Structure formats: structure tokens, C-alpha cells
Amino acid sequence: MPSSISSDQDDLETCILKIFNLDLKDTSLTSPSSNLKAELDGNTKKKYSFAKKKAFALFVKTKQVPTLSLECEESQWKCCQHLFTDQTSIHRHVATQHGDEIYLQTAAILKQLAANLSASKSLVSAHQKNSPEESFTHSHEVSAWLPDISRFSTDELMSGQGSEEGEVLLYYCYRDLEEPYRICAWQTALCEHLHLTGKVRIATEGINGTVGGSKLATRLYVEVMLSCPLFKDYLCKDDFKTSKGGAHCFPELRVGVFEEIVPMGISPSKISYKKPGIHLSPGEFHKEVEKFLSQANQEQSDTILLDCRNFYESKIGRFQGCLAPDIRKFSYFPSYVDKNLELFREKKVLMYCTGGIRCERGSAYLKAKGVCKEVFQLKGGIHKYLEEFPNGFYKGKLFVFDERYALSYNSAVVSECSYCGAQWDQYKLCSTPQCRQLVLICPACQGQGFTACCVMCQDKGNRQASDLPQDSFKEECECTARRPRIPREISQPGPLPVSPDVGEDPLLV
């Protein structure tokens, strides 16, 4: 192998090490990229310049607005809620406002170049087929992987985006990805091409998305995902959960690259999606829950039915007899397990979450502790379970992370008004701008002027907002102060109180 490859490898590794040694939080570094470039030798500077230009171009590409008319050839870009009509203005904006993002992408590209050089040291047989990643990245233009929509009008693509005719997709796919930033550019272009809004998280461990738009647009999106070389062997049509909604369910489109596709707070290199619990179909999970609930003394059972979601999700809907941790973020889940480890010793754990994604690495973390007898997880999550068993053992609403807040499959109400205790399960945001937590307030209490999550926030809301620093009350109110960050469980919960069902047919909203 030529020595130049080894030299290039060393240069790139040196460049990468210097990138990660820089402290981005150091306010004295007004331009971390220029500071870094000054430290590099001439040969490595060329590689850094190439990586930075590529990172800049990819970032700008993700902001491009798709052309709506064949007659219009001029490109436009949208970033930070501003529309740019010429390259000079968008380039100036990105250079001045998004330096940190370009810097991080540059580091990622340099790391990828180093990995590619390292791989080139291995001899590859001439007859070896291209990998799915190579098939996808063979074309430098993301437009090569966009669907042909020439036979549809813009009105057709955007019609039916309301709650009655539009649709929201929820899906995830764990699989190793080598070029997350290129996939980010493609996903941004794809969603804008189809007029979809929502959130898509991409990492080297996979992709996680929830997008809304017309049924035509979501159908085309699914078709593209199922035909893409990167995902066609990992995704099937059943992996996409659908519900009534549309583009209006999300304020905007947000596509980004992260370390994790769902934030558990632990590096995927330490807890991998490749070692999850045993997947149970909705039917199998239903039988296990039925067996668990039929036991006379559930507290002495060798089974734990574990809700992996946050407290505000399980508050309005959950499985009967479940253990629902009083945690505010999924990133607290590992600490919750550590603090309550004895609770899981020699137990069979049945885990569930909204769509299944949190259980993938959540179950892997629990398994890694080595205390459980067995760890199972609900395949497809509550979403798929309710499609099959709308009046099963899950009672109440299904919380979703968009402007709908919840989906309803059965008529049970398992939560109550925060003020009077009346049965109520429709969330609103706390009226205090500095708080904005979700709160359950029935119409009667709202009529009496109660609009905040607690008395402290109610008092803040009565004062002039101009008298208060903008972020002075964030996460500082009675609600957060009285809730332990990581609770310690005494024993398993008792039966779940629910209201009687008033109808047989589920209603999906």
C-alpha cells in the first residue's frame, strides 16, 4: 500500500484531534475554525478547507426550498424563518449565524475522511457488490433520491392536510449509517419536496421521524423510504404508524443530526440498539398483560409491567397495573433504573412506550444490568397495540409530541383536573410564558381564572411579563420543585382507576 495513504491518515487524525481539543464553550474563541486552521500544517489545511467547504455546501443545501413551478428556475432558501432569494445572502447568513453547526459538520466530515482512508487499506475483491450506503451516495445530488411529483399539482400534494383528511407518520429504523449529514440533506429535501412538516432525527445508529402532510404526500414518503437502498432491507410498511392529522400538527420542519435518534443520554457505543429485549407482537403482549393482571397479588408477582415514557405521557393513558416512573425526560430513565435496581431483580419485565423506539435501547440498558430474569418489549409500541386492541388493557389517551397532544382510541379517562380533581385529560400549556409546562385544567376551573400549572406560576402570570427576565422562571415552579428528579419506588402500583367506557367504537383524533 502506498505510504501516502498512511500519511494522509495521520494528517487527518491530527486534524480531528485538534478539532475536538478546542473548547466550543470558550467565549474567547470568536472563530473556532480560524483558530484551528492557524494550528494546522499546510497539507492538513487543504483537507480542512475541503471538509469545511463540503460542510458549508451541505448545510446550505438543507435550507433550499423546492421549486414549485417548472417555469421558475431561481432557487430560494429558508433559514431561521427568513427567506433568501440569492446565494450571496444565504451564504452570508450561514457564515455569520451558523458557525458552530458548520464547525461540527466539518469535524464529522474529517472523521469520515479518516475512516474512508483507513478502509482503503483493506483490499476489496473486484467482484464485490456495492453496499447500500455506496448505492445511496453514488450520486452526489440528493435530488436523485426524490420522488417524481410532476404528475401531481401543488394543490394535490398539499390538499387534505387538515385533521380530517391529512395524516401523521411515526417511524424509526435502527441501522448503522456512515454519512448522517448527507442523509440529513436528503431528508430535508424530501420533506420539503412533499410539503411535509415535523421532526426527523438522524444519527450513525439510524433514523427517527414523525412527519405530517396530505395522505398523498405521506404515501409518497413511505414509498421512497421503502425503496431507498439504505432502509429497504430494514423497514417494512408495518413499521410506519399512521394517525389523522397533517402538516398543521407541527409548527415547522426540523431535520438534524444527533448522537442518538432518541435522547437517552448514553452514547450508542456504550449501550447499543443491537442488544434489546425480546420483541412481543401486540397479541403476544396482550396475553402477557392478561396473565399478569389475572394474578391475585400483583405486588408479589414476578412480573413488572414497565412504562418507559415520561410522567405527563402516562398521566393521561397507561396500561392497567403498570409501573409508570415519575420522570420528566427519557434521559432520566437510566438513572431511574440504577436507583431502583433491586425492584427489577429476578423479575420478568414487560416494557412499552409510544412507538417502540425508547424500548429498544431502554431494554438494552436494563438487560446490561444483569438483574432481570427476562426483558420483553412491545413491538410497535402502544400505537400498534391500540390499532389491534382499542378497548384492551391500555386505558386513556395516547400522548403524542405534536400540537394534537393526544390520540383517543377508547373513552376511558384516567387523569383529573389539577385544581378540582374532576376527571379530565385534555392538556393545555401553562399560561406563564416562562414555564409553559403541560397542565390539566377542566373548563370549570379555567372559567374561574385558573390557567397555570401551579399557584406559583399563576401568581407570576398575574404580574407584568416585562418586569421579569425572559428565562427567570424556566423549570422553577412548585410543579418541578416538589417532584424528585429521580424517584425511588416503594412498591409496585395498585389497580388503575378508570372511568367507565361510554362507547364501544374507538375514535382517533
C-alpha positions in Angstrom: 0.0 0.0 0.0 1.5 3.4 -0.9 2.9 5.3 2.0 0.9 8.4 1.0 -2.3 6.8 2.3 -0.7 6.3 5.7 0.5 9.9 5.7 -3.0 11.2 4.8 -4.4 9.1 7.6 -2.0 10.6 10.1 -2.7 14.1 8.9 -6.5 13.6 9.2 -6.3 12.1 12.6 -4.1 15.0 13.8 -6.7 17.4 12.3 -9.6 15.6 14.1 -7.8 15.6 17.4 -7.1 19.3 17.2 -10.8 19.9 16.4 -12.1 18.0 19.4 -9.4 19.6 21.7 -10.9 23.0 21.1 -13.4 24.1 23.7 -16.5 25.4 21.9 -17.8 26.9 25.1 -14.7 29.1 25.4 -16.0 32.6 24.8 -12.5 33.8 23.8 -12.8 31.7 20.6 -14.7 34.1 18.5 -13.9 31.9 15.4 -13.0 28.4 16.4 -12.5 27.4 12.7 -9.9 30.1 12.1 -8.2 29.3 15.4 -7.9 25.7 14.4 -6.7 26.5 10.9 -3.9 28.5 12.2 -2.6 25.5 14.1 -2.6 23.1 11.2 0.3 22.5 8.8 -0.1 23.2 5.0 -1.0 19.7 3.9 -3.7 19.3 6.6 -5.0 22.8 5.9 -6.1 21.6 2.5 -8.0 18.7 3.9 -9.6 21.0 6.5 -10.6 23.6 3.8 -12.1 20.8 1.7 -14.1 19.5 4.7 -15.3 22.9 5.6 -16.5 23.7 2.1 -18.3 20.4 1.9 -20.0 21.0 5.3 -21.0 24.5 4.3 -22.5 23.3 1.0 -24.4 20.5 2.6 -25.8 22.9 5.3 -26.9 25.4 2.6 -28.5 22.5 0.6 -30.7 21.6 3.6 -32.1 25.1 3.6 -33.1 25.1 -0.1 -36.8 25.5 -0.8 -38.0 23.2 -3.6 -39.2 24.9 -6.8 -43.0 24.8 -7.0 -43.2 25.6 -10.7 -41.3 24.3 -13.7 -41.2 27.8 -15.1 -39.4 29.1 -12.1 -35.7 28.3 -12.2 -34.5 30.6 -9.4 -33.5 28.9 -6.2 -34.7 30.1 -2.8 -33.6 29.2 0.7 -35.4 29.4 4.1 -33.4 29.6 7.4 -34.2 31.0 10.8 -37.7 31.9 9.5 -36.2 34.1 6.8 -36.5 33.6 3.0 -33.3 34.2 0.9 -33.6 34.7 -2.8 -29.9 34.8 -3.8 -26.9 32.7 -2.9 -24.9 35.6 -1.6 -27.4 36.4 1.2 -27.9 32.8 2.3 -24.1 32.3 2.3 -23.6 35.4 4.4 -26.4 34.4 6.8 -25.0 30.8 7.3 -21.4 32.1 7.7 -22.4 34.6 10.4 -25.2 32.8 12.2 -24.4 29.1 12.0 -20.6 28.9 12.5 -20.9 26.3 15.3 -23.1 24.0 13.1 -20.6 24.2 10.2 -17.7 23.6 12.6 -19.3 20.4 14.0 -20.2 19.2 10.5 -16.6 19.9 9.4 -15.3 17.7 12.2 -17.7 14.9 11.2 -16.6 15.1 7.6 -12.9 15.0 8.6 -13.6 12.0 10.8 -15.4 10.3 7.8 -12.5 11.0 5.5 -10.1 9.4 8.0 -12.4 6.4 8.2 -12.5 6.1 4.4 -8.7 6.3 4.2 -8.4 3.6 6.9 -10.9 1.4 5.0 -8.9 1.9 1.8 -6.0 0.0 3.3 -8.1 -3.2 3.0 -8.1 -5.0 -0.3 -11.5 -5.3 -1.9 -12.2 -8.0 -4.5 -13.2 -6.7 -7.9 -16.5 -8.7 -8.0 -17.7 -7.4 -4.6 -21.1 -5.7 -4.8 -21.7 -2.2 -3.7 -23.1 -1.8 -0.2 -26.5 0.0 0.3 -24.6 3.0 1.6 -22.5 3.2 -1.5 -25.5 2.8 -3.7 -27.2 5.7 -2.0 -24.1 8.0 -2.0 -23.0 7.2 -5.5 -25.0 10.2 -6.8 -23.7 13.5 -5.3 -27.1 15.1 -5.8 -29.8 14.4 -3.2 -32.3 15.2 -5.9 -31.5 11.7 -7.3 -33.5 10.2 -4.4 -36.5 12.4 -4.6 -39.8 11.1 -6.0 -41.2 12.2 -9.3 -44.1 14.5 -8.5 -44.5 16.0 -11.9 -47.8 14.2 -12.4 -49.3 15.9 -9.3 -50.1 19.6 -8.8 -49.1 21.5 -5.7 -52.7 21.6 -4.7 -52.9 17.8 -4.8 -49.8 17.4 -2.7 -51.0 19.9 -0.1 -54.7 19.2 -0.1 -56.2 17.3 2.8 -53.6 18.5 5.3 -56.4 19.2 7.8 -57.3 16.9 10.7 -60.0 15.1 8.7 -58.0 14.2 5.6 -54.3 14.7 6.4 -52.0 12.2 8.1 -49.1 12.0 10.5 -46.5 9.3 10.2 -44.4 7.9 13.1 -41.5 5.6 12.4 -37.9 4.7 13.3 -35.2 2.5 12.0 -32.1 1.4 13.8 -29.3 0.6 11.4 -25.7 1.8 11.2 -25.3 4.9 8.9 -22.0 6.1 7.7 -23.0 9.5 6.3 -25.7 11.0 8.6 -25.2 14.6 7.2 -25.8 13.5 3.6 -28.9 11.7 4.8 -29.9 14.8 6.7 -29.7 16.9 3.5 -31.7 14.2 1.6 -34.4 14.0 4.3 -34.7 17.8 4.4 -35.1 18.0 0.6 -37.5 15.1 0.6 -39.8 16.6 3.2 -39.8 20.0 1.6 -40.4 18.4 -1.8 -43.5 16.8 -0.4 -44.6 19.8 1.8 -44.2 17.8 5.0 -43.6 19.3 8.4 -42.4 17.5 11.5 -39.2 16.3 13.1 -36.6 13.9 11.8 -33.6 12.9 13.9 -30.6 11.2 12.2 -27.5 9.6 13.8 -25.0 7.0 13.0 -27.3 4.5 14.7 -30.3 5.2 12.5 -33.3 7.5 11.9 -36.3 8.5 13.8 -39.1 10.6 12.3 -42.6 11.9 12.7 -43.9 14.0 9.8 -47.3 15.3 8.8 -48.9 16.3 5.5 -51.5 15.2 3.0 -52.2 11.4 2.6 -50.7 11.6 -0.9 -47.5 13.2 0.5 -47.1 10.7 3.3 -47.8 7.8 0.9 -45.0 9.0 -1.4 -42.7 9.5 1.6 -43.3 5.9 2.7 -42.7 4.6 -0.8 -39.4 6.5 -1.0 -38.2 5.2 2.4 -39.1 1.6 1.5 -37.3 1.8 -1.9 -34.2 3.6 -0.6 -31.1 1.2 -0.5 -30.3 2.3 3.0 -33.5 1.2 4.5 -35.4 -1.2 2.2 -33.9 -4.2 4.0 -34.7 -2.8 7.4 -38.1 -1.2 7.1 -41.5 -2.6 6.1 -44.8 -0.8 5.6 -46.0 -2.0 9.0 -43.2 0.0 10.7 -45.0 3.2 9.8 -47.7 4.1 12.3 -50.4 6.5 11.0 -52.9 8.7 12.6 -55.2 11.6 11.5 -53.5 14.9 11.3 -51.5 16.8 8.8 -48.8 19.4 8.3 -50.7 21.7 10.7 -49.7 19.4 13.6 -46.2 20.8 13.6 -45.0 24.4 13.5 -42.2 23.7 11.1 -39.9 21.1 9.6 -36.8 20.2 11.7 -34.3 17.8 10.4 -31.0 17.3 12.3 -28.0 15.1 13.1 -27.6 13.9 16.7 -25.6 11.4 18.6 -28.8 9.4 19.4 -32.1 9.1 17.5 -33.9 9.2 20.8 -32.1 11.0 23.6 -31.4 8.5 26.4 -28.3 10.4 27.4 -25.9 7.4 26.9 -23.6 7.0 23.9 -24.7 4.3 21.5 -21.2 3.0 21.7 -21.9 2.1 25.3 -25.5 0.9 25.1 -26.3 -0.4 21.6 -29.6 -0.9 19.9 -28.2 -4.3 18.8 -28.8 -5.9 22.3 -32.5 -5.1 23.0 -35.1 -7.1 24.9 -37.3 -9.8 23.2 -39.9 -8.2 20.9 -43.6 -9.2 21.5 -46.3 -8.6 19.0 -49.4 -6.7 20.2 -51.2 -10.1 20.5 -48.4 -11.7 22.5 -48.1 -8.6 24.7 -51.8 -8.6 25.3 -51.7 -12.2 26.6 -48.8 -11.5 28.9 -50.6 -8.5 30.4 -53.8 -10.5 30.8 -51.8 -13.2 32.6 -50.2 -10.6 34.9 -53.5 -8.9 35.7 -55.2 -12.2 36.5 -52.8 -12.8 39.4 -54.4 -12.2 42.8 -51.4 -10.3 44.3 -49.7 -8.3 41.6 -47.3 -6.7 44.1 -45.9 -10.1 44.8 -45.7 -11.1 41.1 -42.5 -12.0 39.4 -43.6 -9.7 36.5 -43.3 -5.9 36.2 -45.2 -4.0 33.5 -43.0 -1.0 32.9 -43.9 2.2 31.2 -40.8 3.8 29.6 -42.4 7.2 28.9 -42.4 10.5 30.8 -44.9 11.2 33.6 -47.0 13.6 31.6 -47.5 10.9 29.0 -48.5 8.1 31.3 -50.7 10.5 33.3 -53.4 10.6 30.7 -53.1 7.0 29.5 -51.4 3.8 30.5 -51.7 0.0 30.9 -53.6 -1.2 33.9 -51.3 -2.3 36.7 -48.2 -0.7 35.2 -45.2 0.9 36.9 -45.1 4.4 35.5 -41.9 6.3 36.6 -42.4 9.8 37.7 -39.7 11.2 35.4 -39.8 14.2 33.1 -37.3 13.0 30.4 -36.3 9.7 28.9 -32.7 10.7 29.6 -33.6 10.2 33.3 -34.6 6.6 32.6 -31.1 5.1 33.1 -30.7 6.9 36.5 -34.2 5.7 37.4 -33.2 2.1 36.7 -30.0 2.5 38.7 -31.8 3.9 41.7 -34.4 1.2 41.7 -32.3 -1.7 40.5 -33.5 -4.0 43.3 -37.0 -3.6 42.2 -36.1 -5.5 38.9 -34.1 -8.3 40.4 -35.2 -11.7 39.3 -38.3 -10.1 37.6 -39.8 -10.6 34.1 -40.1 -7.1 32.7 -42.7 -6.2 30.1 -41.7 -2.8 28.7 -43.7 -0.4 26.4 -43.6 3.1 25.0 -45.4 5.1 22.4 -44.0 3.6 19.2 -41.3 1.2 20.4 -38.2 3.3 19.9 -37.5 4.1 23.5 -37.8 0.4 24.5 -35.0 -0.6 22.0 -32.2 0.9 24.0 -34.1 1.2 27.3 -34.4 -2.6 27.3 -30.8 -2.9 26.3 -29.8 -0.8 29.3 -31.9 -2.8 31.7 -30.6 -6.1 30.3 -27.0 -4.8 30.7 -27.6 -4.5 34.4 -27.9 -8.3 34.6 -30.6 -8.4 37.3 -33.7 -9.2 35.4 -35.0 -12.7 34.7 -36.2 -11.7 31.3 -36.8 -8.4 29.4 -39.6 -8.1 26.8 -40.8 -5.1 24.8 -44.0 -4.3 22.9 -43.2 -4.2 19.2 -44.7 -1.1 17.5 -45.5 0.4 20.9 -48.8 1.5 22.2 -49.6 2.8 18.8 -49.7 -0.7 17.2 -51.4 -2.2 20.3 -54.3 0.2 20.2 -54.8 -0.5 16.5 -55.4 -4.1 17.4 -56.9 -3.7 20.9 -58.6 -0.3 21.2 -60.6 -1.5 24.2 -57.8 -3.7 25.6 -55.8 -3.2 28.8 -54.5 0.3 27.8 -56.9 2.9 29.2 -57.0 6.6 28.4 -55.4 8.7 25.7 -52.1 8.2 23.9 -49.8 11.2 24.3 -48.1 12.4 21.1 -45.3 15.0 20.7 -47.1 17.4 18.4 -49.8 20.1 18.6 -52.6 17.5 18.9 -51.1 16.4 22.3 -53.1 13.1 22.4 -54.9 10.5 20.4 -58.1 8.8 21.6 -58.9 5.2 21.0 -61.2 4.5 23.9 -63.5 6.6 26.1 -61.7 5.9 29.4 -60.5 8.9 31.4 -57.7 8.1 33.8 -56.5 11.6 34.8 -58.0 14.5 36.7 -58.0 18.3 36.8 -55.0 19.7 38.7 -57.2 22.1 40.6 -60.6 20.4 41.5 -59.9 16.7 40.9 -62.6 16.2 38.3 -62.0 13.7 35.6 -60.1 15.5 32.7 -57.5 14.5 30.2 -57.0 17.4 27.8 -53.7 19.1 28.1 -53.1 22.9 27.8 -49.8 24.8 28.1 -49.3 26.7 31.4 -50.2 30.3 30.8 -47.0 31.6 32.2 -44.6 32.2 29.3 -41.5 31.4 31.4 -42.9 28.0 32.3 -45.1 26.6 29.6 -45.5 23.1 31.1 -48.4 20.9 30.2 -51.3 21.2 32.6 -54.7 19.6 33.0 -57.4 22.2 33.9 -61.1 21.4 33.4 -63.4 24.1 31.8 -64.9 25.0 35.1 -61.6 25.8 36.7 -60.5 27.7 33.6 -63.7 29.7 33.9 -62.5 30.7 37.4 -59.3 32.0 36.0 -57.0 29.1 36.8 -54.7 28.8 33.7 -51.3 27.9 35.1 -49.7 24.6 36.3 -49.4 25.7 39.9 -50.1 28.6 42.3 -46.6 30.0 41.9 -46.9 30.2 38.1 -50.4 31.6 38.4 -49.0 34.4 40.6 -46.2 35.0 38.0 -48.8 35.2 35.2 -50.7 37.9 37.1 -47.6 40.1 37.1 -46.3 42.0 34.1 -44.1 39.9 31.9 -42.0 43.0 31.2 -40.9 43.1 34.8 -39.4 39.6 34.6 -36.2 38.3 33.0 -37.1 36.2 30.0 -35.8 32.8 31.3 -36.0 33.6 35.0 -38.7 31.0 35.8 -37.9 28.2 33.5 -38.1 24.9 35.4 -38.6 26.9 38.6 -42.1 26.4 40.0 -44.0 24.3 42.5 -44.5 21.6 40.0 -40.8 21.0 39.4 -39.7 21.8 42.9 -41.8 19.1 44.6 -41.0 16.4 42.1 -37.8 14.4 42.7 -35.7 14.3 39.6 -35.2 10.5 40.0 -37.9 8.9 42.2 -37.3 5.8 44.4 -40.1 3.3 44.2 -41.5 1.7 47.4 -43.5 -1.0 45.7 -45.5 -1.7 42.5 -48.6 0.4 42.0 -52.1 -0.9 42.6 -55.0 -1.2 40.2 -55.5 1.7 37.7 -58.7 3.8 38.4 -60.5 4.5 35.2 -63.9 5.9 34.2 -66.5 3.5 32.7 -66.4 3.3 28.9 -69.3 5.1 27.3 -69.0 3.6 23.9 -67.5 0.7 22.0 -66.1 2.3 18.9 -62.6 3.9 19.3 -62.2 7.5 18.0 -58.9 8.5 16.6 -58.3 12.3 16.7 
